[in-house]
Amino acid sequence: MSPTGRFPVASAGALRHNEGMSYTLTLITGEEGSDAERRAAEQRFRQALDAALGDASLVAPTYRAYLGIVTVRGENPDVTALSDAEREVVEQWQAAESAATVAAFGPHRYLEEGRFEIGV
């Protein structure tokens, strides 16, 4: 999905979490909003993601493992075809990402509101 509108792809409010393993977090959106609003949404997403995975230091390795699985098995892998370990990673990441998205945008999120890009 490519961003549209006035905001650049990498927002000025991109966050790098420096405790434990670091990762970057960037809100990608085509909607207007202040830098403070963008930073607040990024902060809410990061805090919820860290909490859902247990600690900020677990975000990068969990995300890397998830990316490795979906690279081989496809974007929406059949969880019944995954090993127990793969299934655990996929389910854990998807639940954490969903919780973080709700924390950032609220329960009535629409695709045009934006998405978060995580860099590891």
C-alpha positions in Angstrom: 0.0 0.0 0.0 1.6 3.3 -1.0 0.8 6.4 1.0 -1.1 9.3 -0.5 -1.7 12.8 0.5 0.6 15.4 2.0 2.7 13.3 4.5 6.0 11.9 3.5 6.5 8.1 3.7 8.8 8.5 6.8 7.3 10.8 9.3 9.4 13.2 11.3 7.9 11.5 14.3 9.5 8.1 13.5 10.4 6.5 16.8 13.4 4.3 17.6 13.0 2.4 20.8 16.4 2.2 22.4 15.8 -0.2 25.3 16.8 -3.8 24.5 16.7 -4.5 20.8 15.9 -1.4 18.8 13.4 -1.0 16.1 11.9 1.9 14.2 8.3 2.7 14.0 6.8 5.0 11.3 3.2 6.0 10.8 2.3 5.9 7.1 -0.8 7.8 6.3 -2.4 10.0 3.6 -4.5 12.0 6.1 -3.7 15.4 7.4 -2.6 15.6 11.0 -0.1 17.4 13.2 3.3 16.1 14.1 2.1 15.8 17.7 -0.8 13.7 16.7 1.4 11.4 14.6 3.9 11.0 17.4 1.1 10.3 19.9 -0.3 7.5 17.6 3.2 6.1 17.1 3.8 6.1 20.9 0.4 4.4 21.6 1.2 1.7 19.0 4.7 1.1 20.3 3.6 0.9 24.0 0.8 -1.6 23.1 3.1 -3.7 20.9 5.8 -3.8 23.6 3.2 -4.8 26.2 1.5 -7.4 24.0 4.8 -9.1 23.3 6.0 -8.9 26.9 8.9 -6.4 26.4 10.3 -4.0 23.9 13.4 -6.3 23.4 11.1 -9.0 22.0 9.6 -6.9 19.2 12.5 -7.1 16.7 13.2 -10.8 17.1 9.5 -11.7 17.0 8.9 -9.5 13.9 12.0 -11.0 12.2 10.7 -14.5 12.9 7.2 -13.5 11.6 8.7 -12.0 8.4 10.7 -15.2 7.8 7.5 -17.3 8.1 5.4 -15.2 5.8 8.2 -14.9 3.3 8.2 -18.7 2.9 4.5 -19.5 3.7 2.7 -16.4 2.3 1.2 -13.3 3.8 -1.8 -15.2 5.3 -0.4 -18.7 6.0 -2.6 -21.6 6.8 -1.9 -22.0 10.5 -2.8 -25.7 10.3 0.1 -26.2 7.9 2.6 -24.5 10.3 4.8 -26.1 12.9 3.8 -25.4 16.5 6.6 -22.9 16.8 5.7 -21.1 13.6 2.0 -21.0 14.6 2.9 -19.5 18.0 5.0 -16.8 16.3 2.3 -16.0 13.7 -0.5 -15.9 16.2 1.5 -13.9 18.7 2.6 -11.3 16.2 -0.8 -10.9 14.6 -2.5 -10.5 18.0 0.2 -8.0 19.2 -0.1 -6.0 15.9 -3.9 -6.0 16.2 -3.8 -4.8 19.8 -1.3 -2.1 18.9 -3.3 -0.9 15.9 -6.5 -0.6 18.1 -4.4 1.3 20.7 -3.2 3.7 18.1 -6.4 4.3 16.0 -9.2 3.0 18.3 -11.5 0.1 17.7 -13.2 1.6 14.6 -10.1 1.7 12.4 -10.3 2.1 8.7 -7.6 1.2 6.2 -7.3 4.7 4.9 -6.3 5.9 8.4 -2.8 4.6 7.9 -0.6 1.8 8.9 2.7 1.4 10.8 5.9 0.4 9.3 8.4 -1.4 11.5 12.1 -1.4 10.8 14.4 -3.9 12.4 
